[in-house]
Protein backbone atom coordinates (compact mmCIF):
# COMPACT_ATOMS: atom_id res chain seq x y z
CA UNK A 1 0.00 0.00 0.00
CA UNK A 2 0.97 3.52 -0.62
CA UNK A 3 1.50 5.31 2.71
CA UNK A 4 2.20 8.72 1.21
CA UNK A 5 0.08 11.47 2.73
CA UNK A 6 -2.54 12.99 0.45
CA UNK A 7 -2.07 16.70 0.05
CA UNK A 8 -5.04 19.01 0.51
CA UNK A 9 -5.31 19.94 -3.18
CA UNK A 10 -5.54 16.36 -4.40
CA UNK A 11 -8.02 15.45 -1.65
CA UNK A 12 -10.14 18.42 -2.63
CA UNK A 13 -10.01 17.44 -6.31
CA UNK A 14 -10.96 13.87 -5.41
CA UNK A 15 -13.91 15.07 -3.34
CA UNK A 16 -15.06 17.45 -6.09
CA UNK A 17 -14.87 14.74 -8.72
CA UNK A 18 -16.90 12.37 -6.53
CA UNK A 19 -19.49 15.09 -5.87
CA UNK A 20 -19.75 15.82 -9.59
CA UNK A 21 -20.22 12.10 -10.34
CA UNK A 22 -22.96 11.88 -7.72
CA UNK A 23 -24.67 14.99 -9.07
CA UNK A 24 -24.76 13.64 -12.61
CA UNK A 25 -26.15 10.31 -11.36
CA UNK A 26 -29.01 11.99 -9.51
CA UNK A 27 -30.18 14.12 -12.41
CA UNK A 28 -33.44 12.68 -13.68
CA UNK A 29 -34.21 13.52 -17.31
CA UNK A 30 -37.82 12.28 -17.08
CA UNK A 31 -39.18 15.39 -15.36
CA UNK A 32 -40.11 16.83 -18.73
CA UNK A 33 -43.82 17.67 -18.90
CA UNK A 34 -44.27 16.39 -22.42
CA UNK A 35 -43.21 12.81 -23.20
CA UNK A 36 -42.41 13.88 -26.77
CA UNK A 37 -39.08 15.57 -27.48
CA UNK A 38 -39.27 19.17 -28.60
CA UNK A 39 -38.23 19.71 -32.19
CA UNK A 40 -38.04 22.89 -34.25
CA UNK A 41 -41.32 22.17 -36.05
CA UNK A 42 -43.31 21.86 -32.81
CA UNK A 43 -41.94 25.22 -31.65
CA UNK A 44 -43.50 26.94 -34.66
CA UNK A 45 -46.97 25.41 -34.28
CA UNK A 46 -49.33 27.12 -31.86
CA UNK A 47 -50.39 25.12 -28.82
CA UNK A 48 -53.94 25.54 -27.64
CA UNK A 49 -54.86 25.60 -23.99
CA UNK A 50 -56.83 22.37 -24.33
CA UNK A 51 -53.85 20.62 -25.96
CA UNK A 52 -51.55 21.81 -23.18
CA UNK A 53 -53.96 20.68 -20.47
CA UNK A 54 -54.48 17.31 -22.18
CA UNK A 55 -50.72 16.83 -22.34
CA UNK A 56 -50.29 17.71 -18.68
CA UNK A 57 -53.18 15.47 -17.63
CA UNK A 58 -51.71 12.58 -19.60
CA UNK A 59 -48.33 13.11 -17.95
CA UNK A 60 -49.82 13.26 -14.44
CA UNK A 61 -51.84 10.14 -15.19
CA UNK A 62 -48.69 8.39 -16.41
CA UNK A 63 -46.83 9.34 -13.21
CA UNK A 64 -49.66 8.02 -11.07
CA UNK A 65 -49.89 4.81 -13.08
CA UNK A 66 -46.15 4.15 -12.76
CA UNK A 67 -46.28 4.85 -9.02
CA UNK A 68 -49.22 2.51 -8.59
CA UNK A 69 -47.46 -0.26 -10.51
CA UNK A 70 -44.27 0.11 -8.47
CA UNK A 71 -46.14 0.19 -5.16
CA UNK A 72 -48.16 -2.89 -6.13
CA UNK A 73 -44.96 -4.71 -7.13
CA UNK A 74 -43.39 -3.92 -3.75
CA UNK A 75 -46.54 -4.89 -1.84
CA UNK A 76 -46.87 -8.24 -3.63
CA UNK A 77 -43.18 -9.06 -3.26
CA UNK A 78 -42.37 -8.93 -6.97
CA UNK A 79 -39.91 -6.11 -6.38
CA UNK A 80 -37.75 -4.99 -3.49
CA UNK A 81 -37.22 -1.46 -4.86
CA UNK A 82 -38.98 0.37 -2.04
CA UNK A 83 -36.98 3.54 -2.62
CA UNK A 84 -37.91 3.63 -6.30
CA UNK A 85 -41.55 3.06 -5.44
CA UNK A 86 -41.52 5.86 -2.87
CA UNK A 87 -39.81 8.25 -5.28
CA UNK A 88 -42.38 7.44 -7.97
CA UNK A 89 -45.16 7.96 -5.42
CA UNK A 90 -43.77 11.34 -4.36
CA UNK A 91 -43.28 12.34 -8.00
CA UNK A 92 -46.91 11.45 -8.75
CA UNK A 93 -48.08 13.33 -5.67
CA UNK A 94 -46.05 16.41 -6.55
CA UNK A 95 -47.27 16.47 -10.15
CA UNK A 96 -50.88 16.05 -8.99
CA UNK A 97 -50.52 18.85 -6.44
CA UNK A 98 -49.03 21.13 -9.10
CA UNK A 99 -51.94 20.28 -11.40
CA UNK A 100 -54.41 21.14 -8.63
CA UNK A 101 -52.69 24.50 -8.08
CA UNK A 102 -53.01 25.32 -11.77
CA UNK A 103 -56.66 24.22 -11.77
CA UNK A 104 -57.41 26.38 -8.73
CA UNK A 105 -55.77 29.38 -10.37
CA UNK A 106 -57.71 28.88 -13.61
CA UNK A 107 -61.01 28.52 -11.74
CA UNK A 108 -60.24 31.62 -9.68
CA UNK A 109 -59.40 33.60 -12.81
CA UNK A 110 -62.59 32.43 -14.49
CA UNK A 111 -64.65 33.48 -11.47
CA UNK A 112 -62.97 36.90 -11.48
CA UNK A 113 -63.81 37.34 -15.16
CA UNK A 114 -67.43 36.32 -14.56
CA UNK A 115 -67.76 38.91 -11.77
CA UNK A 116 -66.60 41.76 -14.02
CA UNK A 117 -69.28 44.28 -14.94
CA UNK A 118 -70.17 44.37 -18.59
C-alpha positions in Angstrom: 0.0 0.0 0.0 1.0 3.5 -0.6 1.5 5.3 2.7 2.2 8.7 1.2 0.1 11.5 2.7 -2.5 13.0 0.4 -2.1 16.7 0.0 -5.0 19.0 0.5 -5.3 19.9 -3.2 -5.5 16.4 -4.4 -8.0 15.5 -1.6 -10.1 18.4 -2.6 -10.0 17.4 -6.3 -11.0 13.9 -5.4 -13.9 15.1 -3.3 -15.1 17.5 -6.1 -14.9 14.7 -8.7 -16.9 12.4 -6.5 -19.5 15.1 -5.9 -19.7 15.8 -9.6 -20.2 12.1 -10.3 -23.0 11.9 -7.7 -24.7 15.0 -9.1 -24.8 13.6 -12.6 -26.2 10.3 -11.4 -29.0 12.0 -9.5 -30.2 14.1 -12.4 -33.4 12.7 -13.7 -34.2 13.5 -17.3 -37.8 12.3 -17.1 -39.2 15.4 -15.4 -40.1 16.8 -18.7 -43.8 17.7 -18.9 -44.3 16.4 -22.4 -43.2 12.8 -23.2 -42.4 13.9 -26.8 -39.1 15.6 -27.5 -39.3 19.2 -28.6 -38.2 19.7 -32.2 -38.0 22.9 -34.3 -41.3 22.2 -36.0 -43.3 21.9 -32.8 -41.9 25.2 -31.7 -43.5 26.9 -34.7 -47.0 25.4 -34.3 -49.3 27.1 -31.9 -50.4 25.1 -28.8 -53.9 25.5 -27.6 -54.9 25.6 -24.0 -56.8 22.4 -24.3 -53.9 20.6 -26.0 -51.5 21.8 -23.2 -54.0 20.7 -20.5 -54.5 17.3 -22.2 -50.7 16.8 -22.3 -50.3 17.7 -18.7 -53.2 15.5 -17.6 -51.7 12.6 -19.6 -48.3 13.1 -17.9 -49.8 13.3 -14.4 -51.8 10.1 -15.2 -48.7 8.4 -16.4 -46.8 9.3 -13.2 -49.7 8.0 -11.1 -49.9 4.8 -13.1 -46.2 4.1 -12.8 -46.3 4.9 -9.0 -49.2 2.5 -8.6 -47.5 -0.3 -10.5 -44.3 0.1 -8.5 -46.1 0.2 -5.2 -48.2 -2.9 -6.1 -45.0 -4.7 -7.1 -43.4 -3.9 -3.8 -46.5 -4.9 -1.8 -46.9 -8.2 -3.6 -43.2 -9.1 -3.3 -42.4 -8.9 -7.0 -39.9 -6.1 -6.4 -37.8 -5.0 -3.5 -37.2 -1.5 -4.9 -39.0 0.4 -2.0 -37.0 3.5 -2.6 -37.9 3.6 -6.3 -41.6 3.1 -5.4 -41.5 5.9 -2.9 -39.8 8.2 -5.3 -42.4 7.4 -8.0 -45.2 8.0 -5.4 -43.8 11.3 -4.4 -43.3 12.3 -8.0 -46.9 11.4 -8.7 -48.1 13.3 -5.7 -46.0 16.4 -6.5 -47.3 16.5 -10.1 -50.9 16.0 -9.0 -50.5 18.9 -6.4 -49.0 21.1 -9.1 -51.9 20.3 -11.4 -54.4 21.1 -8.6 -52.7 24.5 -8.1 -53.0 25.3 -11.8 -56.7 24.2 -11.8 -57.4 26.4 -8.7 -55.8 29.4 -10.4 -57.7 28.9 -13.6 -61.0 28.5 -11.7 -60.2 31.6 -9.7 -59.4 33.6 -12.8 -62.6 32.4 -14.5 -64.7 33.5 -11.5 -63.0 36.9 -11.5 -63.8 37.3 -15.2 -67.4 36.3 -14.6 -67.8 38.9 -11.8 -66.6 41.8 -14.0 -69.3 44.3 -14.9 -70.2 44.4 -18.6 
